Amino acid sequence: MKTTNLEFDGKTYVCRIVNSNEGEELIIAPTSLLDALHPHPFGTENDGFVSEDAVRLDEEVFFFTNDADLKLPDEELVVELKESNAEWFD
């Protein structure tokens, strides 16, 4: 299990790294990071990222998922990711 840490607004978020079907390393982050980057519901008056740093960090992340999925073994995490991103995984 390969991990990386992303920091935002003084907090560290532990993320997973999985390989795509082409060998590219993809960062899978917790939804708690997405909530910090984009705290208001999409489509509302305050819709948007909180800062340019938030936008930059969002661009580094391939996918956001819940904490339970981030704890899965690599093979099981890829199965979960495949449901929404089949073209990225074998």
N, CA, C and O of each residue as an XYZ file, in Angstrom:
360
protein
N       0.850     -1.169      0.000
C       0.000      0.000      0.000
C       0.900      1.237      0.000
O       1.691      1.451      0.918
N       0.759      2.033     -1.040
C       1.573      3.239     -1.165
C       0.708      4.451     -0.810
O      -0.430      4.566     -1.265
N       1.260      5.347      0.005
C       0.522      6.538      0.419
C       1.351      7.796      0.170
O       2.560      7.740     -0.052
N       0.666      8.911      0.214
C       1.307     10.221      0.162
C       0.469     11.151      1.019
O      -0.723     10.920      1.216
N       1.089     12.192      1.522
C       0.371     13.166      2.320
C       0.177     14.439      1.522
O       1.107     14.934      0.885
N      -1.032     14.963      1.560
C      -1.326     16.265      0.987
C      -1.716     17.181      2.136
O      -2.472     16.787      3.023
N      -1.200     18.397      2.118
C      -1.506     19.342      3.187
C      -2.327     20.500      2.642
O      -2.076     21.027      1.558
N      -3.318     20.872      3.444
C      -4.147     22.017      3.077
C      -4.655     22.679      4.340
O      -5.180     22.020      5.237
N      -4.491     23.988      4.399
C      -5.013     24.799      5.497
C      -4.572     24.261      6.857
O      -5.358     24.212      7.803
N      -3.297     23.856      6.941
C      -2.731     23.397      8.206
C      -3.058     21.969      8.598
O      -2.696     21.532      9.691
N      -3.723     21.244      7.740
C      -4.095     19.854      8.044
C      -3.478     18.925      7.011
O      -3.383     19.263      5.831
N      -3.063     17.752      7.468
C      -2.471     16.739      6.598
C      -3.510     15.662      6.300
O      -4.180     15.157      7.201
N      -3.627     15.323      5.021
C      -4.563     14.292      4.567
C      -3.756     13.141      3.976
O      -2.965     13.336      3.053
N      -3.960     11.948      4.512
C      -3.266     10.771      4.001
C      -4.048     10.258      2.795
O      -5.246      9.989      2.876
N      -3.343     10.133      1.687
C      -3.946      9.699      0.425
C      -3.286      8.409     -0.038
O      -2.165      8.097      0.364
N      -3.969      7.677     -0.866
C      -3.434      6.458     -1.460
C      -2.932      6.748     -2.856
O      -3.387      7.680     -3.519
N      -1.989      5.937     -3.289
C      -1.513      5.991     -4.660
C      -1.742      4.622     -5.272
O      -1.292      3.606     -4.741
N      -2.451      4.608     -6.402
C      -2.671      3.369     -7.147
C      -2.215      3.612     -8.578
O      -2.134      4.755     -9.028
N      -1.923      2.545     -9.281
C      -1.478      2.650    -10.672
C      -2.645      2.436    -11.623
O      -3.480      1.552    -11.429
N      -2.681      3.266    -12.653
C      -3.685      3.098    -13.699
C      -3.291      1.911    -14.572
O      -2.238      1.305    -14.372
N      -4.135      1.588    -15.531
C      -3.830      0.484    -16.439
C      -2.643      0.808    -17.345
O      -2.118     -0.085    -18.011
N      -2.212      2.074    -17.379
C      -1.040      2.461    -18.158
C       0.171      2.729    -17.278
O       1.188      3.238    -17.749
N       0.060      2.382    -15.988
C       1.184      2.524    -15.072
C       1.341      3.898    -14.448
O       2.313      4.144    -13.734
N       0.399      4.796    -14.706
C       0.450      6.133    -14.125
C       0.028      6.070    -12.661
O      -0.956      5.414    -12.320
N       0.784      6.761    -11.787
C       0.425      6.813    -10.377
C      -0.685      7.838    -10.184
O      -0.554      8.997    -10.576
N      -1.782      7.391     -9.571
C      -2.950      8.234     -9.359
C      -3.166      8.447     -7.869
O      -3.118      7.497     -7.088
N      -3.404      9.687     -7.477
C      -3.649     10.010     -6.069
C      -5.146      9.886     -5.787
O      -5.982     10.476     -6.471
N      -5.450      9.102     -4.761
C      -6.826      8.913     -4.314
C      -6.905      9.552     -2.922
O      -6.221      9.123     -1.992
N      -7.736     10.567     -2.796
C      -7.784     11.354     -1.567
C      -9.106     11.144     -0.831
O     -10.097     10.715     -1.422
N      -9.107     11.453      0.470
C     -10.349     11.333      1.235
C     -11.318     12.468      0.905
O     -10.900     13.571      0.554
N     -12.600     12.187      1.021
C     -13.608     13.212      0.758
C     -13.505     14.365      1.752
O     -13.976     15.467      1.470
N     -12.897     14.125      2.903
C     -12.706     15.222      3.857
C     -11.807     16.309      3.261
O     -11.985     17.486      3.577
N     -10.859     15.945      2.414
C     -10.026     16.934      1.736
C     -10.877     17.712      0.729
O     -10.771     18.936      0.648
N     -11.708     17.025     -0.027
C     -12.588     17.711     -0.974
C     -13.489     18.700     -0.238
O     -13.710     19.812     -0.719
N     -14.004     18.307      0.914
C     -14.857     19.194      1.703
C     -14.106     20.448      2.137
O     -14.694     21.526      2.212
N     -12.812     20.315      2.425
C     -12.005     21.476      2.813
C     -11.707     22.359      1.608
O     -11.696     23.584      1.724
N     -11.464     21.745      0.456
C     -11.141     22.500     -0.751
C     -12.358     23.220     -1.328
O     -12.254     24.327     -1.855
N     -13.495     22.574     -1.216
C     -14.740     23.054     -1.838
C     -15.862     22.877     -0.814
O     -16.660     21.947     -0.927
N     -15.929     23.770      0.190
C     -16.818     23.530      1.331
C     -18.313     23.719      1.092
O     -19.122     23.246      1.891
N     -18.694     24.390      0.027
C     -20.112     24.633     -0.218
C     -20.639     23.688     -1.289
O     -19.896     23.293     -2.187
N     -21.900     23.329     -1.204
C     -22.476     22.411     -2.197
C     -22.341     22.956     -3.620
O     -22.469     24.157     -3.858
N     -22.084     22.058     -4.543
C     -22.018     22.434     -5.945
C     -23.360     23.015     -6.378
O     -24.415     22.527     -5.973
N     -23.314     24.057     -7.202
C     -24.531     24.657     -7.723
C     -25.170     25.685     -6.808
O     -26.248     26.191     -7.120
N     -24.535     26.011     -5.680
C     -25.085     27.027     -4.791
C     -24.399     28.358     -5.056
O     -23.437     28.433     -5.820
N     -24.899     29.398     -4.422
C     -24.350     30.742     -4.612
C     -22.867     30.803     -4.267
O     -22.111     31.517     -4.926
N     -22.443     30.071     -3.255
C     -21.042     30.079     -2.812
C     -20.230     28.953     -3.430
O     -19.156     28.613     -2.933
N     -20.739     28.370     -4.516
C     -20.065     27.265     -5.196
C     -18.663     27.694     -5.620
O     -18.472     28.784     -6.159
N     -17.699     26.835     -5.373
C     -16.338     27.125     -5.816
C     -15.304     26.716     -4.783
O     -15.619     26.415     -3.631
N     -14.076     26.717     -5.231
C     -12.967     26.377     -4.355
C     -12.623     27.576     -3.483
O     -12.876     28.719     -3.865
N     -12.054     27.323     -2.325
C     -11.784     28.393     -1.366
C     -10.579     29.247     -1.745
O     -10.439     30.365     -1.248
N      -9.712     28.745     -2.611
C      -8.514     29.502     -2.977
C      -7.869     28.892     -4.215
O      -8.254     27.818     -4.676
N      -6.888     29.601     -4.734
C      -6.112     29.065     -5.854
C      -5.324     27.829     -5.420
O      -5.144     26.898     -6.205
N      -4.856     27.819     -4.174
C      -4.160     26.635     -3.654
C      -5.088     25.425     -3.654
O      -4.660     24.305     -3.929
N      -6.355     25.657     -3.344
C      -7.336     24.567     -3.348
C      -7.522     24.017     -4.753
O      -7.615     22.804     -4.940
N      -7.575     24.897     -5.735
C      -7.720     24.470     -7.130
C      -6.505     23.654     -7.543
O      -6.647     22.593     -8.151
N      -5.317     24.140     -7.219
C      -4.074     23.444     -7.575
C      -4.044     22.047     -6.955
O      -3.686     21.075     -7.620
N      -4.421     21.952     -5.685
C      -4.403     20.662     -5.004
C      -5.439     19.720     -5.603
O      -5.170     18.530     -5.769
N      -6.614     20.237     -5.928
C      -7.652     19.418     -6.556
C      -7.165     18.824     -7.869
O      -7.503     17.687     -8.199
N      -6.380     19.575     -8.614
C      -5.868     19.088     -9.900
C      -4.859     17.949     -9.739
O      -4.634     17.189    -10.681
N      -4.259     17.824     -8.572
C      -3.313     16.737     -8.308
C      -4.024     15.421     -8.001
O      -3.453     14.344     -8.174
N      -5.259     15.513     -7.550
C      -6.014     14.337     -7.095
C      -6.802     13.750     -8.259
O      -7.507     14.466     -8.971
N      -6.673     12.432     -8.445
C      -7.429     11.744     -9.488
C      -8.879     11.535     -9.061
O      -9.803     11.740     -9.849
N      -9.073     11.119     -7.791
C     -10.408     10.737     -7.336
C     -10.491     10.927     -5.827
O      -9.502     10.740     -5.119
N     -11.666     11.296     -5.338
C     -11.931     11.397     -3.904
C     -12.850     10.253     -3.504
O     -13.799      9.930     -4.218
N     -12.565      9.647     -2.369
C     -13.403      8.551     -1.876
C     -13.465      8.602     -0.356
O     -12.744      9.370      0.279
N     -14.323      7.787      0.213
C     -14.498      7.794      1.665
C     -13.327      7.119      2.385
O     -12.560      6.367      1.784
N     -13.212      7.400      3.663
C     -12.106      6.872      4.461
C     -12.074      5.350      4.496
O     -10.996      4.757      4.514
N     -13.231      4.718      4.507
C     -13.273      3.251      4.555
C     -12.625      2.649      3.312
O     -11.867      1.684      3.411
N     -12.920      3.212      2.144
C     -12.316      2.699      0.908
C     -10.801      2.918      0.895
O     -10.063      2.095      0.352
N     -10.338      4.013      1.484
C      -8.897      4.283      1.513
C      -8.128      3.258      2.339
O      -6.915      3.116      2.183
N      -8.825      2.550      3.209
C      -8.185      1.529      4.056
C      -8.161      0.151      3.395
O      -7.542     -0.772      3.923
N      -8.819      0.000      2.259
C      -8.867     -1.293      1.565
C      -7.501     -1.659      0.997
O      -6.701     -0.773      0.696
N      -7.222     -2.955      0.848
C      -6.013     -3.369      0.130
C      -6.077     -2.836     -1.303
O      -7.161     -2.554     -1.815
N      -4.930     -2.700     -1.940
C      -4.856     -2.122     -3.286
C      -5.855     -2.746     -4.257
O      -6.567     -2.031     -4.962
N      -5.906     -4.062     -4.293
C      -6.772     -4.752     -5.254
C      -8.239     -4.396     -5.030
O      -8.981     -4.176     -5.987
N      -8.655     -4.339     -3.771
C     -10.051     -4.021     -3.467
C     -10.351     -2.550     -3.731
O     -11.446     -2.212     -4.182
N      -9.390     -1.673     -3.454
C      -9.578     -0.255     -3.748
C      -9.748     -0.044     -5.244
O     -10.603      0.737     -5.663
N      -8.957     -0.721     -6.047
C      -9.068     -0.601     -7.504
C     -10.434     -1.085     -7.981
O     -11.005     -0.497     -8.899
N     -10.963     -2.138     -7.379
C     -12.302     -2.613     -7.744
C     -13.333     -1.510     -7.492
O     -14.215     -1.279     -8.318
N     -13.217     -0.834     -6.351
C     -14.134      0.262     -6.034
C     -13.970      1.416     -7.023
O     -14.960      1.978     -7.492
N     -12.737      1.764     -7.338
C     -12.460      2.869     -8.255
C     -12.945      2.562     -9.670
O     -13.388      3.449    -10.400
N     -12.851      1.293    -10.034
C     -13.240      0.847    -11.372
C     -14.719      1.115    -11.654
O     -15.104      1.329    -12.803
N     -15.537      1.103    -10.615
C     -16.971      1.327    -10.801
C     -17.248      2.686    -11.432
O     -18.173      2.817    -12.234
N     -16.465      3.691    -11.083
C     -16.668      5.038    -11.608
C     -15.665      5.424    -12.678
O     -15.849      6.420    -13.377
N     -14.600      4.636    -12.810
C     -13.486      4.992    -13.696
C     -12.959      3.783    -14.456
O     -11.752      3.538    -14.477
N     -13.841      3.040    -15.067
C     -13.453      1.770    -15.700
C     -12.343      1.914    -16.724
O     -11.518      1.011    -16.861
N     -12.301      3.029    -17.449
C     -11.298      3.196    -18.499
C      -9.887      3.358    -17.951
O      -8.924      3.246    -18.709
N      -9.738      3.621    -16.651
C      -8.413      3.835    -16.045
C      -7.816      2.562    -15.462
O      -6.626      2.519    -15.152
N      -8.636      1.526    -15.311
C      -8.168      0.307    -14.650
C      -8.519     -0.927    -15.468
O      -9.557     -0.975    -16.128
N      -7.644     -1.921    -15.417
C      -7.903     -3.187    -16.137
C      -8.997     -3.974    -15.468
O      -9.348     -5.059    -15.931
